[in-house]
Amino acid sequence: MICLGLIGLGQAAQILHIPNIEKMENKFEITAVADISKNLTNYIADKYRVPHRFTDGMDLIGCPDVDAVMVMSPGDHAEFAIAALEAGKHVFIEKPMTSSLESLEKLLEVKRRHPDQIAMVGYCRRYNDSFMKMKELLQADSRPISYVRARTIILEGPWYLDNTWHEHKADDLDPAGRELMNRRMFEEIDRVLGGNTSHAQQMAYLLMTASGCHILSAIRELIGLPKAIRSAVVSPNGMQFSLVFEYDNFNMVFEEMNDQEIVEFDEAIEIYQGDRKMLLEYDTPYIRYLPSKLTVSELDCGQAKTTVYGPHYHDMFANELLEFYRCVTTHDTPKCDVFDAAEDVKLYIDVAKMMK
Ligand SMILES: NC(=O)c1ccc[n+]([C@@H]2O[C@H](COP(=O)([O-])OP(=O)(O)OC[C@H]3O[C@@H](n4cnc5c(N)ncnc54)[C@H](O)[C@@H]3O)[C@@H](O)[C@H]2O)c1
């Protein structure tokens, strides 16, 4: 049994992780929760009968009844992750892991000193069954890749969440404090991107590290890092951007848009390999237990053939938690560990710098 401490009790905790943790009652027990909102902390601690409650994540990390910490607060997660590792705990870090190269280096240095503790990053799309099937088919086939395109067109507001899960919101946070945190966040982004950044560039960086990062990381797992970033074009409000990455013999294009008026979530990865095209669609960022599928179109004895793999019913958030459990209990290294995620952090910064 792994005793879990949860830091940050908002949407990710309430909608993505706590429901799965509750179901895995023979693997995990929530022994501590922490949020800067006292009301929200009390609500979650009472609802799930959690013995220890804190309004400071550092106090939770020091709690002796916690074996592993899940970091689900906003912003840069390095400080909590470092403290958890230094305190001898395993850590599951929601993406994005860190926002600056300095905090990234500190985190990696601490992880190197704690090789026996697991430090896993929550790139849930990479634990989706259809994604894993796509990778398996890609590795088993010698047809060279000729083109890759991918997108994250995001709407995840009322159409999704209000119809599926109830989220209890913090109602006791000081608006001036929130305002200050927001301002600091933009100042930090400006610093990380080298100063003199436009608002559009900052917004696009936030968008990419909040949602596009899933697909960019998934693509890196499938085909590796690009040789070069050829173009990164951002819209005036920073809510849309288009990227072209150069690989050895092909290009990869990625587009992202956040438009809360679109009544459809549209996220996909398409890989072209001669006569074969694989299409992986993620129908939802959040709705739980919707099956996923992989569609493969190719030539078979001169005839067009389409094969659908799936529907796959495993929930990707459950898959990633099971992987965290497996690694903590077997001392295996998760594929999405901090060293793997470091590649993404550097890529996001390089991309955002080109968005000027
Ligand atoms: N894997 C995914 O698909 C996915 C989806 C959503 C969010 N996330 C990630 O999860 C993290 C949280 O996102 P969210 O949507 O839950 O945000 P949220 O704003 O809904 O919740 C964050 C919570 O953290 C609390 N908080 C803020 N600062 C804190 C601190 N210093 N210590 C403790 N608590 C603090 C806030 O009061 C709030 O309750 C982000 O890193 C986000 O990128 C991942």
The ligand as a Gaussian input file, in Angstrom:
#p B3LYP/6-31G(d) Opt

LIG

0 1
 N       -2.609000      15.653000     -17.155000
 C       -3.600000      16.420000     -17.523000
 O       -4.333000      16.131000     -18.455000
 C       -3.863000      17.676000     -16.733000
 C       -5.107000      18.278000     -16.793000
 C       -5.335000      19.412000     -16.018000
 C       -4.330000      19.959000     -15.255000
 N       -3.116000      19.350000     -15.250000
 C       -2.014000      19.938000     -14.476000
 O       -2.312000      19.854000     -13.087000
 C       -1.840000      21.012000     -12.418000
 C       -3.014000      21.685000     -11.726000
 O       -3.969000      22.058000     -12.681000
 P       -5.502000      22.221000     -12.296000
 O       -6.256000      22.289000     -13.571000
 O       -5.892000      21.252000     -11.267000
 O       -5.476000      23.677000     -11.644000
 P       -6.545000      24.277000     -10.629000
 O       -6.320000      25.731000     -10.648000
 O       -7.897000      23.747000     -10.899000
 O       -6.078000      23.681000      -9.218000
 C       -4.859000      23.988000      -8.638000
 C       -5.046000      23.961000      -7.115000
 O       -3.770000      24.176000      -6.521000
 C       -3.937000      25.093000      -5.447000
 N       -2.654000      25.756000      -5.237000
 C       -2.147000      26.850000      -5.844000
 N       -0.902000      27.104000      -5.386000
 C       -0.631000      26.147000      -4.462000
 C        0.482000      25.882000      -3.640000
 N        1.590000      26.638000      -3.685000
 N        0.410000      24.841000      -2.788000
 C       -0.696000      24.051000      -2.729000
 N       -1.792000      24.261000      -3.504000
 C       -1.747000      25.279000      -4.366000
 C       -5.047000      26.018000      -5.856000
 O       -5.683000      26.618000      -4.744000
 C       -5.979000      25.064000      -6.605000
 O       -6.950000      24.492000      -5.756000
 C       -1.204000      21.893000     -13.480000
 O        0.170000      21.640000     -13.501000
 C       -1.820000      21.404000     -14.779000
 O       -0.993000      21.584000     -15.906000
 C       -2.870000      18.217000     -15.947000

